[in-house]
Amino acid sequence: MGPKSDPNATTAEDAAALRAAGLDDREIFESTTWIAPRLTFATVNDALGAAPDPELRAKVPAAVRTNGHVRQVTVHSCGCEDASVPAAPGSAV
């Protein structure tokens, strides 16, 4: 079981894998209700091109920064910024 790009594609097998990992139905429900708003927030940030402040970005563990979870921001001489999200290792580009 891996990440889903379509939440409607979640299957009974996905839930069974979570149960096999030790989660009960309540924990699966609680996880879902915490993850859904976080994904919404991240989607809005991505749509707006928002990036973490440099101070916050500096506190993110290197493993997270290098796995495509933190935007790479290029500041040009004009002061404008280009933000991009690098592809996760092993993903098709």
PyMOL Python script that loads the backbone (N, CA, C, O; Angstrom):
from pymol import cmd

cmd.read_pdbstr("""\
ATOM      1  N   MET A   1       0.851  -1.178   0.000  1.00  0.00           N
ATOM      2  CA  MET A   1       0.000   0.000   0.000  1.00  0.00           C
ATOM      3  C   MET A   1       0.894   1.238   0.000  1.00  0.00           C
ATOM      4  O   MET A   1       1.842   1.327   0.781  1.00  0.00           O
ATOM      5  N   GLY A   2       0.597   2.158  -0.850  1.00  0.00           N
ATOM      6  CA  GLY A   2       1.360   3.391  -0.922  1.00  0.00           C
ATOM      7  C   GLY A   2       0.426   4.572  -0.931  1.00  0.00           C
ATOM      8  O   GLY A   2      -0.784   4.427  -0.761  1.00  0.00           O
ATOM      9  N   PRO A   3       0.996   5.747  -1.130  1.00  0.00           N
ATOM     10  CA  PRO A   3       0.165   6.954  -1.169  1.00  0.00           C
ATOM     11  C   PRO A   3      -0.827   6.903  -2.320  1.00  0.00           C
ATOM     12  O   PRO A   3      -0.558   6.312  -3.366  1.00  0.00           O
ATOM     13  N   LYS A   4      -1.960   7.523  -2.115  1.00  0.00           N
ATOM     14  CA  LYS A   4      -3.002   7.572  -3.139  1.00  0.00           C
ATOM     15  C   LYS A   4      -3.082   8.979  -3.709  1.00  0.00           C
ATOM     16  O   LYS A   4      -3.087   9.958  -2.963  1.00  0.00           O
ATOM     17  N   SER A   5      -3.143   9.078  -5.024  1.00  0.00           N
ATOM     18  CA  SER A   5      -3.368  10.395  -5.621  1.00  0.00           C
ATOM     19  C   SER A   5      -4.860  10.666  -5.725  1.00  0.00           C
ATOM     20  O   SER A   5      -5.275  11.811  -5.901  1.00  0.00           O
ATOM     21  N   ASP A   6      -5.671   9.615  -5.616  1.00  0.00           N
ATOM     22  CA  ASP A   6      -7.120   9.751  -5.665  1.00  0.00           C
ATOM     23  C   ASP A   6      -7.697   9.102  -4.412  1.00  0.00           C
ATOM     24  O   ASP A   6      -7.690   7.876  -4.298  1.00  0.00           O
ATOM     25  N   PRO A   7      -8.197   9.902  -3.469  1.00  0.00           N
ATOM     26  CA  PRO A   7      -8.713   9.311  -2.233  1.00  0.00           C
ATOM     27  C   PRO A   7      -9.889   8.373  -2.462  1.00  0.00           C
ATOM     28  O   PRO A   7     -10.168   7.515  -1.625  1.00  0.00           O
ATOM     29  N   ASN A   8     -10.578   8.527  -3.583  1.00  0.00           N
ATOM     30  CA  ASN A   8     -11.695   7.634  -3.893  1.00  0.00           C
ATOM     31  C   ASN A   8     -11.224   6.267  -4.379  1.00  0.00           C
ATOM     32  O   ASN A   8     -12.034   5.359  -4.562  1.00  0.00           O
ATOM     33  N   ALA A   9      -9.920   6.118  -4.587  1.00  0.00           N
ATOM     34  CA  ALA A   9      -9.372   4.847  -5.049  1.00  0.00           C
ATOM     35  C   ALA A   9      -8.974   3.943  -3.882  1.00  0.00           C
ATOM     36  O   ALA A   9      -8.453   2.850  -4.103  1.00  0.00           O
ATOM     37  N   THR A  10      -9.208   4.379  -2.657  1.00  0.00           N
ATOM     38  CA  THR A  10      -8.878   3.561  -1.497  1.00  0.00           C
ATOM     39  C   THR A  10      -9.735   2.296  -1.521  1.00  0.00           C
ATOM     40  O   THR A  10     -10.940   2.350  -1.765  1.00  0.00           O
ATOM     41  N   THR A  11      -9.097   1.169  -1.266  1.00  0.00           N
ATOM     42  CA  THR A  11      -9.786  -0.113  -1.357  1.00  0.00           C
ATOM     43  C   THR A  11      -9.885  -0.782   0.012  1.00  0.00           C
ATOM     44  O   THR A  11      -9.257  -0.350   0.978  1.00  0.00           O
ATOM     45  N   ALA A  12     -10.674  -1.827   0.070  1.00  0.00           N
ATOM     46  CA  ALA A  12     -10.777  -2.629   1.292  1.00  0.00           C
ATOM     47  C   ALA A  12      -9.414  -3.225   1.638  1.00  0.00           C
ATOM     48  O   ALA A  12      -9.094  -3.409   2.813  1.00  0.00           O
ATOM     49  N   GLU A  13      -8.611  -3.529   0.615  1.00  0.00           N
ATOM     50  CA  GLU A  13      -7.267  -4.059   0.846  1.00  0.00           C
ATOM     51  C   GLU A  13      -6.377  -3.024   1.525  1.00  0.00           C
ATOM     52  O   GLU A  13      -5.533  -3.381   2.347  1.00  0.00           O
ATOM     53  N   ASP A  14      -6.558  -1.734   1.189  1.00  0.00           N
ATOM     54  CA  ASP A  14      -5.794  -0.670   1.844  1.00  0.00           C
ATOM     55  C   ASP A  14      -6.114  -0.641   3.332  1.00  0.00           C
ATOM     56  O   ASP A  14      -5.209  -0.564   4.163  1.00  0.00           O
ATOM     57  N   ALA A  15      -7.401  -0.703   3.670  1.00  0.00           N
ATOM     58  CA  ALA A  15      -7.813  -0.711   5.071  1.00  0.00           C
ATOM     59  C   ALA A  15      -7.293  -1.962   5.771  1.00  0.00           C
ATOM     60  O   ALA A  15      -6.867  -1.896   6.924  1.00  0.00           O
ATOM     61  N   ALA A  16      -7.326  -3.097   5.084  1.00  0.00           N
ATOM     62  CA  ALA A  16      -6.819  -4.342   5.672  1.00  0.00           C
ATOM     63  C   ALA A  16      -5.326  -4.231   5.969  1.00  0.00           C
ATOM     64  O   ALA A  16      -4.857  -4.744   6.985  1.00  0.00           O
ATOM     65  N   ALA A  17      -4.579  -3.567   5.093  1.00  0.00           N
ATOM     66  CA  ALA A  17      -3.144  -3.387   5.328  1.00  0.00           C
ATOM     67  C   ALA A  17      -2.898  -2.525   6.565  1.00  0.00           C
ATOM     68  O   ALA A  17      -1.967  -2.782   7.328  1.00  0.00           O
ATOM     69  N   LEU A  18      -3.733  -1.501   6.763  1.00  0.00           N
ATOM     70  CA  LEU A  18      -3.607  -0.670   7.965  1.00  0.00           C
ATOM     71  C   LEU A  18      -3.924  -1.480   9.220  1.00  0.00           C
ATOM     72  O   LEU A  18      -3.253  -1.341  10.242  1.00  0.00           O
ATOM     73  N   ARG A  19      -4.946  -2.321   9.136  1.00  0.00           N
ATOM     74  CA  ARG A  19      -5.283  -3.187  10.277  1.00  0.00           C
ATOM     75  C   ARG A  19      -4.148  -4.165  10.555  1.00  0.00           C
ATOM     76  O   ARG A  19      -3.813  -4.426  11.711  1.00  0.00           O
ATOM     77  N   ALA A  20      -3.561  -4.702   9.496  1.00  0.00           N
ATOM     78  CA  ALA A  20      -2.436  -5.637   9.652  1.00  0.00           C
ATOM     79  C   ALA A  20      -1.228  -4.948  10.285  1.00  0.00           C
ATOM     80  O   ALA A  20      -0.410  -5.590  10.944  1.00  0.00           O
ATOM     81  N   ALA A  21      -1.125  -3.630  10.077  1.00  0.00           N
ATOM     82  CA  ALA A  21      -0.032  -2.856  10.679  1.00  0.00           C
ATOM     83  C   ALA A  21      -0.332  -2.495  12.133  1.00  0.00           C
ATOM     84  O   ALA A  21       0.494  -1.886  12.812  1.00  0.00           O
ATOM     85  N   GLY A  22      -1.532  -2.879  12.606  1.00  0.00           N
ATOM     86  CA  GLY A  22      -1.854  -2.666  14.014  1.00  0.00           C
ATOM     87  C   GLY A  22      -2.879  -1.583  14.297  1.00  0.00           C
ATOM     88  O   GLY A  22      -3.200  -1.339  15.460  1.00  0.00           O
ATOM     89  N   LEU A  23      -3.398  -0.931  13.276  1.00  0.00           N
ATOM     90  CA  LEU A  23      -4.404   0.104  13.517  1.00  0.00           C
ATOM     91  C   LEU A  23      -5.791  -0.521  13.616  1.00  0.00           C
ATOM     92  O   LEU A  23      -6.114  -1.452  12.878  1.00  0.00           O
ATOM     93  N   ASP A  24      -6.608  -0.004  14.533  1.00  0.00           N
ATOM     94  CA  ASP A  24      -7.997  -0.452  14.585  1.00  0.00           C
ATOM     95  C   ASP A  24      -8.853   0.551  13.800  1.00  0.00           C
ATOM     96  O   ASP A  24      -8.346   1.565  13.320  1.00  0.00           O
ATOM     97  N   ASP A  25     -10.144   0.263  13.676  1.00  0.00           N
ATOM     98  CA  ASP A  25     -11.012   1.128  12.866  1.00  0.00           C
ATOM     99  C   ASP A  25     -11.039   2.560  13.382  1.00  0.00           C
ATOM    100  O   ASP A  25     -11.061   3.504  12.591  1.00  0.00           O
ATOM    101  N   ARG A  26     -11.038   2.729  14.693  1.00  0.00           N
ATOM    102  CA  ARG A  26     -11.041   4.080  15.251  1.00  0.00           C
ATOM    103  C   ARG A  26      -9.768   4.831  14.861  1.00  0.00           C
ATOM    104  O   ARG A  26      -9.834   6.004  14.494  1.00  0.00           O
ATOM    105  N   GLU A  27      -8.616   4.174  14.936  1.00  0.00           N
ATOM    106  CA  GLU A  27      -7.352   4.821  14.573  1.00  0.00           C
ATOM    107  C   GLU A  27      -7.297   5.156  13.082  1.00  0.00           C
ATOM    108  O   GLU A  27      -6.756   6.191  12.692  1.00  0.00           O
ATOM    109  N   ILE A  28      -7.856   4.279  12.258  1.00  0.00           N
ATOM    110  CA  ILE A  28      -7.906   4.568  10.818  1.00  0.00           C
ATOM    111  C   ILE A  28      -8.781   5.791  10.571  1.00  0.00           C
ATOM    112  O   ILE A  28      -8.418   6.669   9.787  1.00  0.00           O
ATOM    113  N   PHE A  29      -9.934   5.851  11.236  1.00  0.00           N
ATOM    114  CA  PHE A  29     -10.823   7.001  11.101  1.00  0.00           C
ATOM    115  C   PHE A  29     -10.135   8.279  11.597  1.00  0.00           C
ATOM    116  O   PHE A  29     -10.171   9.307  10.920  1.00  0.00           O
ATOM    117  N   GLU A  30      -9.514   8.213  12.769  1.00  0.00           N
ATOM    118  CA  GLU A  30      -8.846   9.394  13.321  1.00  0.00           C
ATOM    119  C   GLU A  30      -7.721   9.868  12.406  1.00  0.00           C
ATOM    120  O   GLU A  30      -7.564  11.069  12.187  1.00  0.00           O
ATOM    121  N   SER A  31      -6.949   8.944  11.880  1.00  0.00           N
ATOM    122  CA  SER A  31      -5.867   9.320  10.962  1.00  0.00           C
ATOM    123  C   SER A  31      -6.418  10.015   9.733  1.00  0.00           C
ATOM    124  O   SER A  31      -5.884  11.029   9.284  1.00  0.00           O
ATOM    125  N   THR A  32      -7.493   9.458   9.194  1.00  0.00           N
ATOM    126  CA  THR A  32      -8.111  10.043   8.002  1.00  0.00           C
ATOM    127  C   THR A  32      -8.611  11.452   8.272  1.00  0.00           C
ATOM    128  O   THR A  32      -8.432  12.347   7.446  1.00  0.00           O
ATOM    129  N   THR A  33      -9.244  11.656   9.439  1.00  0.00           N
ATOM    130  CA  THR A  33      -9.796  12.980   9.731  1.00  0.00           C
ATOM    131  C   THR A  33      -8.705  14.006  10.034  1.00  0.00           C
ATOM    132  O   THR A  33      -8.963  15.207   9.953  1.00  0.00           O
ATOM    133  N   TRP A  34      -7.511  13.573  10.374  1.00  0.00           N
ATOM    134  CA  TRP A  34      -6.391  14.508  10.560  1.00  0.00           C
ATOM    135  C   TRP A  34      -5.648  14.749   9.253  1.00  0.00           C
ATOM    136  O   TRP A  34      -5.184  15.859   8.993  1.00  0.00           O
ATOM    137  N   ILE A  35      -5.539  13.720   8.440  1.00  0.00           N
ATOM    138  CA  ILE A  35      -4.789  13.833   7.186  1.00  0.00           C
ATOM    139  C   ILE A  35      -5.544  14.662   6.147  1.00  0.00           C
ATOM    140  O   ILE A  35      -4.933  15.456   5.431  1.00  0.00           O
ATOM    141  N   ALA A  36      -6.855  14.489   6.055  1.00  0.00           N
ATOM    142  CA  ALA A  36      -7.641  15.180   5.024  1.00  0.00           C
ATOM    143  C   ALA A  36      -7.490  16.706   5.070  1.00  0.00           C
ATOM    144  O   ALA A  36      -7.224  17.314   4.034  1.00  0.00           O
ATOM    145  N   PRO A  37      -7.650  17.346   6.244  1.00  0.00           N
ATOM    146  CA  PRO A  37      -7.468  18.807   6.252  1.00  0.00           C
ATOM    147  C   PRO A  37      -6.030  19.217   5.938  1.00  0.00           C
ATOM    148  O   PRO A  37      -5.803  20.267   5.337  1.00  0.00           O
ATOM    149  N   ARG A  38      -5.068  18.401   6.338  1.00  0.00           N
ATOM    150  CA  ARG A  38      -3.665  18.722   6.051  1.00  0.00           C
ATOM    151  C   ARG A  38      -3.417  18.698   4.548  1.00  0.00           C
ATOM    152  O   ARG A  38      -2.708  19.551   4.015  1.00  0.00           O
ATOM    153  N   LEU A  39      -4.006  17.716   3.868  1.00  0.00           N
ATOM    154  CA  LEU A  39      -3.862  17.654   2.410  1.00  0.00           C
ATOM    155  C   LEU A  39      -4.531  18.847   1.742  1.00  0.00           C
ATOM    156  O   LEU A  39      -4.013  19.385   0.763  1.00  0.00           O
ATOM    157  N   THR A  40      -5.676  19.260   2.265  1.00  0.00           N
ATOM    158  CA  THR A  40      -6.360  20.435   1.727  1.00  0.00           C
ATOM    159  C   THR A  40      -5.475  21.660   1.871  1.00  0.00           C
ATOM    160  O   THR A  40      -5.320  22.431   0.925  1.00  0.00           O
ATOM    161  N   PHE A  41      -4.894  21.844   3.050  1.00  0.00           N
ATOM    162  CA  PHE A  41      -4.014  22.984   3.315  1.00  0.00           C
ATOM    163  C   PHE A  41      -2.804  22.949   2.380  1.00  0.00           C
ATOM    164  O   PHE A  41      -2.417  23.976   1.822  1.00  0.00           O
ATOM    165  N   ALA A  42      -2.214  21.775   2.211  1.00  0.00           N
ATOM    166  CA  ALA A  42      -1.046  21.651   1.334  1.00  0.00           C
ATOM    167  C   ALA A  42      -1.418  21.941  -0.121  1.00  0.00           C
ATOM    168  O   ALA A  42      -0.637  22.550  -0.852  1.00  0.00           O
ATOM    169  N   THR A  43      -2.605  21.509  -0.540  1.00  0.00           N
ATOM    170  CA  THR A  43      -3.057  21.767  -1.905  1.00  0.00           C
ATOM    171  C   THR A  43      -3.231  23.260  -2.158  1.00  0.00           C
ATOM    172  O   THR A  43      -2.849  23.762  -3.215  1.00  0.00           O
ATOM    173  N   VAL A  44      -3.805  23.967  -1.192  1.00  0.00           N
ATOM    174  CA  VAL A  44      -3.961  25.419  -1.307  1.00  0.00           C
ATOM    175  C   VAL A  44      -2.594  26.087  -1.376  1.00  0.00           C
ATOM    176  O   VAL A  44      -2.374  26.967  -2.209  1.00  0.00           O
ATOM    177  N   ASN A  45      -1.677  25.676  -0.510  1.00  0.00           N
ATOM    178  CA  ASN A  45      -0.326  26.246  -0.539  1.00  0.00           C
ATOM    179  C   ASN A  45       0.343  26.005  -1.881  1.00  0.00           C
ATOM    180  O   ASN A  45       0.969  26.909  -2.434  1.00  0.00           O
ATOM    181  N   ASP A  46       0.215  24.783  -2.416  1.00  0.00           N
ATOM    182  CA  ASP A  46       0.810  24.483  -3.715  1.00  0.00           C
ATOM    183  C   ASP A  46       0.196  25.340  -4.813  1.00  0.00           C
ATOM    184  O   ASP A  46       0.910  25.851  -5.676  1.00  0.00           O
ATOM    185  N   ALA A  47      -1.130  25.502  -4.787  1.00  0.00           N
ATOM    186  CA  ALA A  47      -1.809  26.294  -5.812  1.00  0.00           C
ATOM    187  C   ALA A  47      -1.365  27.751  -5.773  1.00  0.00           C
ATOM    188  O   ALA A  47      -1.286  28.411  -6.810  1.00  0.00           O
ATOM    189  N   LEU A  48      -1.076  28.248  -4.576  1.00  0.00           N
ATOM    190  CA  LEU A  48      -0.657  29.648  -4.436  1.00  0.00           C
ATOM    191  C   LEU A  48       0.853  29.829  -4.567  1.00  0.00           C
ATOM    192  O   LEU A  48       1.347  30.957  -4.596  1.00  0.00           O
ATOM    193  N   GLY A  49       1.582  28.720  -4.645  1.00  0.00           N
ATOM    194  CA  GLY A  49       3.039  28.805  -4.742  1.00  0.00           C
ATOM    195  C   GLY A  49       3.687  29.190  -3.425  1.00  0.00           C
ATOM    196  O   GLY A  49       4.807  29.699  -3.411  1.00  0.00           O
ATOM    197  N   ALA A  50       2.997  28.954  -2.324  1.00  0.00           N
ATOM    198  CA  ALA A  50       3.536  29.313  -1.009  1.00  0.00           C
ATOM    199  C   ALA A  50       4.693  28.384  -0.643  1.00  0.00           C
ATOM    200  O   ALA A  50       4.664  27.188  -0.933  1.00  0.00           O
ATOM    201  N   ALA A  51       5.687  28.944  -0.015  1.00  0.00           N
ATOM    202  CA  ALA A  51       6.842  28.174   0.448  1.00  0.00           C
ATOM    203  C   ALA A  51       7.110  28.529   1.906  1.00  0.00           C
ATOM    204  O   ALA A  51       6.801  29.639   2.339  1.00  0.00           O
ATOM    205  N   PRO A  52       7.681  27.597   2.666  1.00  0.00           N
ATOM    206  CA  PRO A  52       7.992  27.899   4.067  1.00  0.00           C
ATOM    207  C   PRO A  52       9.002  29.040   4.175  1.00  0.00           C
ATOM    208  O   PRO A  52       9.840  29.228   3.292  1.00  0.00           O
ATOM    209  N   ASP A  53       8.911  29.789   5.257  1.00  0.00           N
ATOM    210  CA  ASP A  53       9.910  30.817   5.527  1.00  0.00           C
ATOM    211  C   ASP A  53      11.284  30.166   5.628  1.00  0.00           C
ATOM    212  O   ASP A  53      11.386  29.012   6.042  1.00  0.00           O
ATOM    213  N   PRO A  54      12.350  30.889   5.255  1.00  0.00           N
ATOM    214  CA  PRO A  54      13.695  30.308   5.324  1.00  0.00           C
ATOM    215  C   PRO A  54      14.037  29.782   6.726  1.00  0.00           C
ATOM    216  O   PRO A  54      14.702  28.754   6.857  1.00  0.00           O
ATOM    217  N   GLU A  55      13.585  30.482   7.763  1.00  0.00           N
ATOM    218  CA  GLU A  55      13.887  30.027   9.129  1.00  0.00           C
ATOM    219  C   GLU A  55      13.226  28.690   9.413  1.00  0.00           C
ATOM    220  O   GLU A  55      13.830  27.818  10.038  1.00  0.00           O
ATOM    221  N   LEU A  56      11.996  28.522   8.963  1.00  0.00           N
ATOM    222  CA  LEU A  56      11.284  27.264   9.153  1.00  0.00           C
ATOM    223  C   LEU A  56      11.915  26.170   8.296  1.00  0.00           C
ATOM    224  O   LEU A  56      12.114  25.047   8.760  1.00  0.00           O
ATOM    225  N   ARG A  57      12.223  26.498   7.057  1.00  0.00           N
ATOM    226  CA  ARG A  57      12.836  25.525   6.149  1.00  0.00           C
ATOM    227  C   ARG A  57      14.141  24.999   6.716  1.00  0.00           C
ATOM    228  O   ARG A  57      14.451  23.818   6.557  1.00  0.00           O
ATOM    229  N   ALA A  58      14.916  25.860   7.380  1.00  0.00           N
ATOM    230  CA  ALA A  58      16.196  25.451   7.953  1.00  0.00           C
ATOM    231  C   ALA A  58      16.015  24.436   9.084  1.00  0.00           C
ATOM    232  O   ALA A  58      16.934  23.669   9.373  1.00  0.00           O
ATOM    233  N   LYS A  59      14.857  24.420   9.721  1.00  0.00           N
ATOM    234  CA  LYS A  59      14.603  23.497  10.830  1.00  0.00           C
ATOM    235  C   LYS A  59      14.102  22.132  10.369  1.00  0.00           C
ATOM    236  O   LYS A  59      14.038  21.194  11.163  1.00  0.00           O
ATOM    237  N   VAL A  60      13.746  22.015   9.087  1.00  0.00           N
ATOM    238  CA  VAL A  60      13.229  20.750   8.557  1.00  0.00           C
ATOM    239  C   VAL A  60      14.387  19.768   8.436  1.00  0.00           C
ATOM    240  O   VAL A  60      15.440  20.122   7.905  1.00  0.00           O
ATOM    241  N   PRO A  61      14.208  18.532   8.923  1.00  0.00           N
ATOM    242  CA  PRO A  61      15.285  17.538   8.807  1.00  0.00           C
ATOM    243  C   PRO A  61      15.721  17.342   7.359  1.00  0.00           C
ATOM    244  O   PRO A  61      14.901  17.401   6.443  1.00  0.00           O
ATOM    245  N   ALA A  62      17.001  17.112   7.161  1.00  0.00           N
ATOM    246  CA  ALA A  62      17.558  16.963   5.816  1.00  0.00           C
ATOM    247  C   ALA A  62      16.849  15.863   5.027  1.00  0.00           C
ATOM    248  O   ALA A  62      16.651  16.007   3.821  1.00  0.00           O
ATOM    249  N   ALA A  63      16.470  14.787   5.675  1.00  0.00           N
ATOM    250  CA  ALA A  63      15.801  13.681   4.971  1.00  0.00           C
ATOM    251  C   ALA A  63      14.484  14.136   4.366  1.00  0.00           C
ATOM    252  O   ALA A  63      14.094  13.650   3.305  1.00  0.00           O
ATOM    253  N   VAL A  64      13.802  15.047   5.012  1.00  0.00           N
ATOM    254  CA  VAL A  64      12.545  15.568   4.473  1.00  0.00           C
ATOM    255  C   VAL A  64      12.838  16.557   3.352  1.00  0.00           C
ATOM    256  O   VAL A  64      12.205  16.511   2.297  1.00  0.00           O
ATOM    257  N   ARG A  65      13.793  17.447   3.577  1.00  0.00           N
ATOM    258  CA  ARG A  65      14.119  18.443   2.550  1.00  0.00           C
ATOM    259  C   ARG A  65      14.548  17.786   1.253  1.00  0.00           C
ATOM    260  O   ARG A  65      14.237  18.297   0.177  1.00  0.00           O
ATOM    261  N   THR A  66      15.255  16.665   1.326  1.00  0.00           N
ATOM    262  CA  THR A  66      15.789  16.045   0.119  1.00  0.00           C
ATOM    263  C   THR A  66      14.850  15.040  -0.508  1.00  0.00           C
ATOM    264  O   THR A  66      15.157  14.502  -1.572  1.00  0.00           O
ATOM    265  N   ASN A  67      13.711  14.767   0.115  1.00  0.00           N
ATOM    266  CA  ASN A  67      12.765  13.814  -0.460  1.00  0.00           C
ATOM    267  C   ASN A  67      11.581  14.496  -1.130  1.00  0.00           C
ATOM    268  O   ASN A  67      10.542  13.869  -1.339  1.00  0.00           O
ATOM    269  N   GLY A  68      11.728  15.772  -1.467  1.00  0.00           N
ATOM    270  CA  GLY A  68      10.711  16.433  -2.258  1.00  0.00           C
ATOM    271  C   GLY A  68       9.545  16.987  -1.459  1.00  0.00           C
ATOM    272  O   GLY A  68       8.514  17.327  -2.039  1.00  0.00           O
ATOM    273  N   HIS A  69       9.679  17.086  -0.145  1.00  0.00           N
ATOM    274  CA  HIS A  69       8.564  17.561   0.665  1.00  0.00           C
ATOM    275  C   HIS A  69       8.634  19.063   0.937  1.00  0.00           C
ATOM    276  O   HIS A  69       7.642  19.656   1.361  1.00  0.00           O
ATOM    277  N   VAL A  70       9.764  19.674   0.705  1.00  0.00           N
ATOM    278  CA  VAL A  70       9.917  21.105   0.946  1.00  0.00           C
ATOM    279  C   VAL A  70      10.280  21.754  -0.381  1.00  0.00           C
ATOM    280  O   VAL A  70      11.151  21.272  -1.104  1.00  0.00           O
ATOM    281  N   ARG A  71       9.609  22.838  -0.687  1.00  0.00           N
ATOM    282  CA  ARG A  71       9.840  23.526  -1.951  1.00  0.00           C
ATOM    283  C   ARG A  71      11.264  24.059  -2.056  1.00  0.00           C
ATOM    284  O   ARG A  71      11.864  24.498  -1.075  1.00  0.00           O
ATOM    285  N   GLN A  72      11.773  24.005  -3.263  1.00  0.00           N
ATOM    286  CA  GLN A  72      13.040  24.637  -3.586  1.00  0.00           C
ATOM    287  C   GLN A  72      12.700  26.012  -4.155  1.00  0.00           C
ATOM    288  O   GLN A  72      11.964  26.102  -5.138  1.00  0.00           O
ATOM    289  N   VAL A  73      13.210  27.060  -3.570  1.00  0.00           N
ATOM    290  CA  VAL A  73      12.873  28.413  -4.008  1.00  0.00           C
ATOM    291  C   VAL A  73      14.122  29.086  -4.560  1.00  0.00           C
ATOM    292  O   VAL A  73      15.172  29.097  -3.918  1.00  0.00           O
ATOM    293  N   THR A  74      13.993  29.646  -5.758  1.00  0.00           N
ATOM    294  CA  THR A  74      15.068  30.405  -6.379  1.00  0.00           C
ATOM    295  C   THR A  74      14.684  31.872  -6.323  1.00  0.00           C
ATOM    296  O   THR A  74      13.636  32.262  -6.838  1.00  0.00           O
ATOM    297  N   VAL A  75      15.531  32.693  -5.697  1.00  0.00           N
ATOM    298  CA  VAL A  75      15.285  34.128  -5.635  1.00  0.00           C
ATOM    299  C   VAL A  75      16.158  34.780  -6.696  1.00  0.00           C
ATOM    300  O   VAL A  75      17.381  34.640  -6.683  1.00  0.00           O
ATOM    301  N   HIS A  76      15.516  35.494  -7.616  1.00  0.00           N
ATOM    302  CA  HIS A  76      16.227  36.148  -8.707  1.00  0.00           C
ATOM    303  C   HIS A  76      16.685  37.542  -8.284  1.00  0.00           C
ATOM    304  O   HIS A  76      16.245  38.061  -7.258  1.00  0.00           O
ATOM    305  N   SER A  77      17.563  38.141  -9.074  1.00  0.00           N
ATOM    306  CA  SER A  77      18.093  39.466  -8.746  1.00  0.00           C
ATOM    307  C   SER A  77      16.998  40.519  -8.658  1.00  0.00           C
ATOM    308  O   SER A  77      17.162  41.526  -7.970  1.00  0.00           O
ATOM    309  N   CYS A  78      15.883  40.298  -9.346  1.00  0.00           N
ATOM    310  CA  CYS A  78      14.776  41.253  -9.300  1.00  0.00           C
ATOM    311  C   CYS A  78      13.977  41.122  -7.998  1.00  0.00           C
ATOM    312  O   CYS A  78      13.115  41.953  -7.711  1.00  0.00           O
ATOM    313  N   GLY A  79      14.269  40.067  -7.204  1.00  0.00           N
ATOM    314  CA  GLY A  79      13.546  39.850  -5.954  1.00  0.00           C
ATOM    315  C   GLY A  79      12.381  38.891  -6.094  1.00  0.00           C
ATOM    316  O   GLY A  79      11.792  38.480  -5.094  1.00  0.00           O
ATOM    317  N   CYS A  80      12.038  38.527  -7.335  1.00  0.00           N
ATOM    318  CA  CYS A  80      10.938  37.580  -7.514  1.00  0.00           C
ATOM    319  C   CYS A  80      11.433  36.163  -7.251  1.00  0.00           C
ATOM    320  O   CYS A  80      12.630  35.885  -7.327  1.00  0.00           O
ATOM    321  N   GLU A  81      10.500  35.275  -6.943  1.00  0.00           N
ATOM    322  CA  GLU A  81      10.857  33.905  -6.598  1.00  0.00           C
ATOM    323  C   GLU A  81      10.168  32.918  -7.516  1.00  0.00           C
ATOM    324  O   GLU A  81       9.037  33.139  -7.949  1.00  0.00           O
ATOM    325  N   ASP A  82      10.853  31.835  -7.808  1.00  0.00           N
ATOM    326  CA  ASP A  82      10.268  30.682  -8.497  1.00  0.00           C
ATOM    327  C   ASP A  82      10.315  29.538  -7.497  1.00  0.00           C
ATOM    328  O   ASP A  82      11.377  29.209  -6.970  1.00  0.00           O
ATOM    329  N   ALA A  83       9.163  28.935  -7.237  1.00  0.00           N
ATOM    330  CA  ALA A  83       9.111  27.801  -6.325  1.00  0.00           C
ATOM    331  C   ALA A  83       8.778  26.547  -7.115  1.00  0.00           C
ATOM    332  O   ALA A  83       7.908  26.558  -7.985  1.00  0.00           O
ATOM    333  N   SER A  84       9.464  25.494  -6.810  1.00  0.00           N
ATOM    334  CA  SER A  84       9.181  24.214  -7.464  1.00  0.00           C
ATOM    335  C   SER A  84       9.321  23.111  -6.432  1.00  0.00           C
ATOM    336  O   SER A  84      10.078  23.233  -5.469  1.00  0.00           O
ATOM    337  N   VAL A  85       8.596  22.059  -6.643  1.00  0.00           N
ATOM    338  CA  VAL A  85       8.682  20.898  -5.763  1.00  0.00           C
ATOM    339  C   VAL A  85       9.446  19.829  -6.514  1.00  0.00           C
ATOM    340  O   VAL A  85       8.968  19.339  -7.538  1.00  0.00           O
ATOM    341  N   PRO A  86      10.624  19.454  -6.032  1.00  0.00           N
ATOM    342  CA  PRO A  86      11.391  18.421  -6.724  1.00  0.00           C
ATOM    343  C   PRO A  86      10.674  17.085  -6.675  1.00  0.00           C
ATOM    344  O   PRO A  86       9.932  16.800  -5.735  1.00  0.00           O
ATOM    345  N   ALA A  87      10.898  16.277  -7.681  1.00  0.00           N
ATOM    346  CA  ALA A  87      10.279  14.951  -7.726  1.00  0.00           C
ATOM    347  C   ALA A  87      10.858  14.082  -6.610  1.00  0.00           C
ATOM    348  O   ALA A  87      12.035  14.187  -6.262  1.00  0.00           O
ATOM    349  N   ALA A  88      10.017  13.240  -6.072  1.00  0.00           N
ATOM    350  CA  ALA A  88      10.467  12.289  -5.057  1.00  0.00           C
ATOM    351  C   ALA A  88      11.385  11.271  -5.702  1.00  0.00           C
ATOM    352  O   ALA A  88      11.196  10.929  -6.869  1.00  0.00           O
ATOM    353  N   PRO A  89      12.384  10.774  -4.964  1.00  0.00           N
ATOM    354  CA  PRO A  89      13.287   9.777  -5.534  1.00  0.00           C
ATOM    355  C   PRO A  89      12.503   8.580  -6.052  1.00  0.00           C
ATOM    356  O   PRO A  89      11.591   8.087  -5.388  1.00  0.00           O
ATOM    357  N   GLY A  90      12.868   8.119  -7.242  1.00  0.00           N
ATOM    358  CA  GLY A  90      12.230   6.953  -7.826  1.00  0.00           C
ATOM    359  C   GLY A  90      10.957   7.248  -8.597  1.00  0.00           C
ATOM    360  O   GLY A  90      10.372   6.344  -9.194  1.00  0.00           O
ATOM    361  N   SER A  91      10.513   8.519  -8.591  1.00  0.00           N
ATOM    362  CA  SER A  91       9.281   8.841  -9.313  1.00  0.00           C
ATOM    363  C   SER A  91       9.618   9.233 -10.748  1.00  0.00           C
ATOM    364  O   SER A  91      10.722   9.693 -11.040  1.00  0.00           O
ATOM    365  N   ALA A  92       8.655   9.043 -11.628  1.00  0.00           N
ATOM    366  CA  ALA A  92       8.845   9.430 -13.023  1.00  0.00           C
ATOM    367  C   ALA A  92       8.779  10.943 -13.131  1.00  0.00           C
ATOM    368  O   ALA A  92       7.938  11.582 -12.500  1.00  0.00           O
ATOM    369  N   VAL A  93       9.649  11.501 -13.915  1.00  0.00           N
ATOM    370  CA  VAL A  93       9.674  12.961 -14.079  1.00  0.00           C
ATOM    371  C   VAL A  93       9.132  13.326 -15.427  1.00  0.00           C
ATOM    372  O   VAL A  93       9.066  14.507 -15.767  1.00  0.00           O
TER     373      VAL A  93
END
""", "prot")
cmd.dss("prot")
cmd.show_as("cartoon", "prot")
cmd.util.cbc("prot")
cmd.orient("prot")
